Amino acid sequence: MFKKIKLKKLLMFAPLMTLMFCFNSPQNDDEKMQTIMVSVKNTLSYLHYSPKPINDAYSQDVYDKYFESVDASKRYFLQSDMDEFKKHYTKLDDYLNQGNLIFYKLTVDRLYQRVDDIDKMTQDIFSKPINLNEDEELIIEPKKRTNPADAKQQYNEWKKYIKYNILQEIETLNSKEEAQKKKKDSVVNNKLKDTIKYEPLSAEKKREKATAEVKDLITDSFRRFKKRKKMDWFSVYMNAYTEVFDPHTNYFSPKNKEEFDMQFTGKVIGIGALIQEKRGYLYLGELTIGAPAWKSKQLTSGDKILKVKSKPNEEPVNVVGMLSDEAVRLIRGEKGTPVTLTVEKKDKTIKEVTMIREEVTIEDTFARSIVVNSKNGKKYGFIYLPSFNVEFEKENGGRNASDDIKAELIKLKKENVEGIILDLRSNGGGSLTEVGDIMGLFMNSGPYVQVKDSRGKIQVLTDKSNQPVWTGPLVIMQNELSASASEILAGAMQDYGRAAVIGSPSSFGKGTVQTFVELNRFLNTNDDFGALKLTIQKFYRVSGESTQRKGVEADLKMKDFFSYAEVGERFDQFALPWDKIEATNYKKLTGLNVPQLQAELDKQLVNNNNYKLLQESAEWKEALDKEETIPLNQAKFNELMKTRKAQIEKFKGLDKFNNGLKFTLHTDEAERIKKDEAFAKKTENWRKNLERDFYLEETVDVLSKIK
């Protein structure tokens, strides 16, 4: 949950002079990092909802968290490194207070040294024959692994890791061959024109091809690692400090904050093209229809990018060998300004293309709806909301989730639908204010959430709208990844009895509110030090129940693919605890007969073979994820893959499942797909996924029983 709070309000939490960390402008990266450390410490101590004592116990937690992020697989650092690092186990609190970089620099310098060592090791491994017939196994569960005792053991561990990747690549080649053979056999058996190429490779050729592919991938991964600036690891280091306070308090470098803002608003200033990195070269990926790259008519997916001229008065920058995110930053810029790309076309010709940067919409951020034609002949509206997006400083057409939902409801009402399904599955949240605005589209005014700050002060947030757009039957879909704002909305509608919540037994369980604090605001400098996303409040349902850790319990429960996995706030060691406050004054609407609906749903599910198969596949997948070792002997590996394929064969029916629902696009979208190839492709994929959605079928059935 993200909340926009003005700095003045934030400063009420602590004395102003305490937060004015008047450093001189840093002269280099070291001074900048030192300043950030002290600023983060002070901001955490004074503004966090539940500040922790900065002591030796805190230091130990930060230490463990840091190495979980830097080397969770224990492939890089030797045990001697860890023994050396352990001397700092109880000192990280002191380093944070002092802005001392000794531990950070020690570990990051050593990491780059080890990467150099391992790069040479792997090249040596690839220079010799790799025996896939040795009776070895690889430990794949990080918690069961230990750091290598010495360079020799590290060499052997990387050799095992390379073998594992080669065996996986051979299996991929086998699977592709099998699929191609099935296609060819089908064409021949049906006496169709045979255009299918099927040229099986020998076992030796597959091994050679797989080895070459793995070598390229590993070599390229080390190349990218070495090009990454050491200071980029500073964000990882700082987040070990912040995430021990709670998992949603994070440090964002200026670059990371920019990326977050773009995802949050669904807008980016650029040319509308994906940039893909492959073996040291950058290529154009999919072009957004209507964006500058597409409108140029000179660029196509697959063009190799050689240079980028970011400003008219600057020299072009050679981007060969550059990391993709660095090139992207050159391509992006201010709206209305020119950018020139020098590209190599597939025919090897070189072309310079100048474009004017525009605001490009990331449409996957926004709500979308479709008409569902059910088996009983009735029409229902389905609205998918991927996030509670908002533009706080919006001007001229900025979008937010509530306006988008309202527009979709108006379109669906014109189609005379008899009920609405609001899909919040995998919606990780967004703006707190959007929850109330969306609730107001479905019911009259009333409180929708209670918010408690670090002093215990409780504020009740109320939607004041008395002009609901939809007052008919409503069902909200959730899963274990529905979090934060999704949980507030689902919980409020459930408490009022306005909607039935259907899906996973409980949602994610994130019941905290964050805001961004720009660190340079507290400093006597114009430099950009990044920002701290800081937990400042906890929220509670109007019933007084916290969603923290527990989430929202569905009215109508159906286990899904994530129900058997450790997904949710309750599995995080540093998550804030669950608690409860008094209910606020709210008027419950006529309640739904949930027990009857659940009984009818259970009756349908108990003998539903597809539902049983879904549960079985989820349990099987979770069991796979918990496996601790895997054989590296090719014969044993192949036998294991054979067993897994036999198991997967049981679940193939799920891929062919069709729920029998029919979907009708809105008129404007039906017209758009005729002109917009990318939109047409996305729409077709979306429709196909809806047709395969078992849970949507059951949800439509439940909706049909709500009057």
MINU-33696 format. One record per residue (C-alpha): residue in three letters; z, x, y. Coordinates in steps of 0.05 Angstrom, whole numbers, plus 5000, padded with zeros to 4 digits. Example, Ala and Ser with C-alpha at 12.3 -4.5 7.8 and 13.67 -1.06 7.14 Angstrom:
BEGIN
ala515652464910ser514352734979
This chain:
BEGIN
met500050005000phe497950285066lys500650065133lys498450245203ile504650405244lys504450675314leu507851345326lys512951035374lys515550595318leu515951185271leu520051595321met525451055321phe527451335253ala529752015281pro531452365346leu525152545383met527253255399thr528653395325leu521353255309met518353665364phe516954315327cys514354725385phe510555285351asn505455705386ser498255605363pro497455965296gln493056585299asn490956595226asp491256195161asp498056475142glu501256245207lys497855565200met500555465129gln507555685151thr507355175207ile505054625160met510654785111val516254715162ser512954095193val512353765125lys519553915109asn522153615174thr517753005169leu519952885097ser527352975115tyr527352515175leu522051985161his521651885086tyr524451225059ser529151585010pro529752325031lys532052814979pro536753394990ile532754034997asn536754444947asp536154844883ala535254224839tyr529554004884ser526554704879gln526454664803asp522853994804val517754264853tyr516554884810asp515254464748lys510753984786tyr506654554816phe504954864749glu503254184720ser497854164774val495554884773asp495455054699ala497454444658ser493454694598lys496755384601arg490055744596tyr490456174658phe497356474667leu500256964616gln507456904594ser508957544634asp506357174696met510856584683asp516857044672glu515457364740phe514456684773lys520956414743lys524956884788his523156394844tyr525455774805thr531155594852lys528255894916leu522655404933asp527354994975asp528855605018tyr521455765024leu520055065049asn525555105101gln523055795125gly515555695119asn515656275070leu509056375033ile511356894983phe511256444922tyr504756084941lys501056744954leu503857064891thr501556494846val494756374878asp492957104882arg494957174808leu490856554791tyr484556854822gln486057514786arg486657144719val480256764731asp476657424742asp479657684677ile477857054638asp470857044667lys469757744638met473057534573thr468456934564gln462257344579asp464457824525ile465657244477phe458656974489ser455557674481lys457757674407pro456257214349ile460956614350asn463256424280leu464155664272asn466255734199glu473156044210asp478955594190glu482255514259glu484854944301leu485854844376ile492154544405ile489654004453glu496253704474pro498554094537lys505953974523lys505154324455arg501654934485thr505055574507asn502456094555pro498956674521ala503557254505asp498357774526ala490957874542lys489057904469gln492057224454gln488856944517tyr482157204493asn483056864426glu485256214459trp479056204504lys474756364444lys477655744410tyr476555334472ile469255564474lys468355384400tyr471154694413asn466154584469ile460354834427leu462254374370gln462653794419glu455753964447ile452854004377glu455753314363thr452553054426leu445753324403asn446753004335ser448452334366lys442352354411glu437952514352glu440851944311ala439751454369gln432551694378lys431251624303lys433850914304lys429250744361lys423251044326asp424850694260ser425550034297val418750124330val415350314264asn418649744225asn416549244277lys409449524279leu409849664354lys406250204392asp409950854376thr411451254439ile418251504416lys418952264412tyr423152474353glu423453224342pro429853394304leu432454094313ser434954544257ala442454664252glu441455374278lys437255144338lys442654634355arg447955164352glu443855624397lys442355064446ala449554834448thr452155544457ala447355664515glu449355004548val456855154542lys455755864568asp452155594630leu457555074643ile463355564637thr459856094678asp458355584732ser465455324732phe468156024745arg462856134799arg465055504835phe472355684827lys471356374859lys467656074918arg473355594931lys477655854988lys484656044969met487355605025asp484554994988trp490155104937phe495255024993ser494454264989val496254294915tyr502354714931met504654254987asn503653644943ala508453924892tyr513653894948thr511753194971glu510652854904val517653024881phe520052554936asp515652014906pro508651994876his505451674937thr507752174989asn502152674996tyr499753225042phe492453155064ser488553735093pro483953535151lys478153535101asn481753095051lys484152615105glu476952525128glu474852345057phe480651855050asp478751505115met471551425092gln473651125026phe478650665060thr473750385110gly467650415066lys463650765120val460851475127ile456451795181gly450752165147ile443952085115gly445651645055ala444452114996leu448652374939ile449053134935gln449253414864glu450954124843lys447754454783arg447955184764gly448755444835tyr443654974867leu444454334906tyr439953734894leu439053054925gly441552494881glu440751744891leu438451544961thr441550934994ile436250415010gly435450345086ala439350985102pro436151575140ala434251985077trp430751375047lys427451175113ser424551875122lys419751735063gln419652495053leu425652595009thr426652394936ser432052454884gly431553144851asp429453524913lys432854214916ile436454324982leu435355025010lys437954995081val441654515128lys440854535203ser446954145227lys445554185302pro439054285342asn441554905377glu444155245314glu440655655261pro439555325192val444955505141asn442755735072val446355285023val443955614958gly450255764918met454555354965leu459554854939ser457154134946asp463053904990glu461554475040ala454254265044val456253535053arg460453725113leu454454055145ile450053445132arg455152955160gly456452925235glu456552475295lys452651825294gly445951885329thr445352635323pro439753005285val440453395221thr434853785186leu434353925112thr429754445083val428054235012glu423954484954lys420053904922lys418753854848asp411754134858lys415054754891thr412654594961ile417554705018lys418854155068glu423154085130val425653385143thr429453185206met433552545206ile438252195255arg445152085226glu447251365218glu453350975194val452250875119thr456050325083ile459350465016glu458249764989asp462449864926thr468549834973phe467349104993ala468448414962arg462748084925ser461947394893ile457447024844val457046324816val459346254743asn456045704704ser460845534648lys459545264579asn462344584600gly456944514652lys461444624712lys460645154765tyr466145634787gly466346184838phe467946904819ile470147394873tyr471048124858leu475448504907pro475449264894ser480349444950phe484049155010asn479649545058val480449515133glu478249875196phe484349915241glu480250165300lys474149745284glu468849625337asn462249255332gly461949005261gly467649365227arg469349035161asn475748835127ala477448505061ser479847845089asp473547715129asp469347895068ile473247425023lys472546875074ala465046975077glu464546955001leu468746314998ile464245975048lys458146155007leu461445904943lys463545244974lys456345114992glu454845184918asn459944634903val464145054856glu470144714825gly474945304822ile475646024845ile477146654805leu479647244847asp478847884807leu483948414827arg483248834764ser483549584778asn484649434852gly489249994876gly491149654941gly489949825014ser492249495078leu498649085079thr496148635135glu490148415095val494648085043gly497247565091asp490247425119ile487447325049met493346875029gly491746455091leu484846315063phe487945945004met494145595033asn497945415096ser502445895134gly508546205103pro511946875088tyr508247315039val512447945033gln519148245054val519348975077lys525649405077asp526050065114ser530550675101arg536150375143gly536349745100lys533149315154ile528948755124gln522948465158val519347835133leu511847845143thr508747155152asp501646895151lys501146405210ser494446105192asn494045365176gln486545335163pro485545505090val478345555068trp479545394994thr484944914971gly482344784901pro484245104834leu485245854837val486446394784ile487847124799met485947654747gln489948304741asn490648904695glu495249504691leu491349854747ser492349284797ala497149594846ser500549544914ala496949024958ser494148704895glu501248604870ile503748314936leu498147804937ala498647614863gly506247584868ala506247144931met501146664902gln505146634838asp511746514874tyr508745944914gly505545654852arg498845674888ala495146074834ala495846264761val495947014749ile492347194685gly491247864650ser495448454628pro502848304616ser504648684679ser501049034736phe501849764758gly508549714794lys507450044862gly512349714909thr512350204967val509150245035gln505850875064thr503351075132phe499751705156val503552185201glu498852685236leu502653345235asn499553615298arg502753045338phe509453385330leu506854075349asn505254405415thr498054535395asn491154205391asp489854495322asp488854005264phe494354115213gly492553525170ala497052925155leu502652695111lys501752025075leu509051835076thr513051295040ile517050945095gln518650255065lys519349855001phe516649154996tyr519348554960arg516547884940val518747254977ser523047114916gly526747774929glu524048124868ser521348834878thr514648994846gln516749734842arg516149994771lys516049294740gly509749034773val507748294771glu508747944705ala502547524689asp503346774680leu498146794625lys498547444586met492747784551lys493348514529asp487548944550phe484849654541phe490449964582ser496249584552tyr497650124500ala497150714547glu502551004593val499550704656gly504050494713glu509350704762arg514950654709phe512051264674asp512751714735gln518952134735phe519552124811ala517951394825leu523051024867pro527550544829trp526949784821asp531749344859lys532348644886ile534248314952glu535547584972ala529747104971thr526846895038asn525846175058tyr519245925029lys516745255005lys514245254933leu508044834921thr507044374862gly507744854804leu502744974749asn504644804678val504545534657pro507945444589gln502744934568leu496945374593gln499845984557ala500745584493glu493445364495leu491146064511asp495346364454lys492445844406gln485446074425leu487046814421val490746814355asn484446694315asn479647034363asn476447624326asn473747934390tyr480647954421lys483448264357leu477948784357leu479348944431gln486649064415glu484949484354ser480149914394ala485350024449glu490650224398trp485650694364lys483751014431glu491051114448ala492351444380leu486551914393asp489452104460lys495952294426glu492752764375glu495653464384thr490553904348ile483253904328pro479754334275leu474754864297asn471654974229gln464854644235ala465154304167lys472054014181phe470053834252asn463853464226glu468053094175leu472852884230met466952644273lys464252264213thr470851914204arg471151744278lys464051474278ala465851024220gln471750764260ile467350674322glu462350284281lys467749754273phe467949674349lys460449654362gly460648904361leu464448934426asp458349254459lys454048674437phe459048144457asn456447604504asn461247094532gly455746574540leu456946494614lys451046454661phe451146734731thr447346524794leu446446984854his447046734925thr440446604959asp441047205007glu442447674949ala436747394908glu432147564966arg435148254976ile434048484904lys426548384916lys426648914970asp432549364953glu431449744888ala438450064887phe441849404902ala437649064848lys439749584796lys447149534815thr446748774813glu443548764745asn448949244718trp454448814749arg451548174718lys450948504649asn458248734653leu460448034671glu456647764611arg460448254566asp467148094598phe471547764545tyr477347654594leu472847294644glu470846794590glu478146634576thr479746604650val474246094662asp476945674605val483945694636leu481145514705ser477644914676lys484444634654ile487644694724lys486944064766
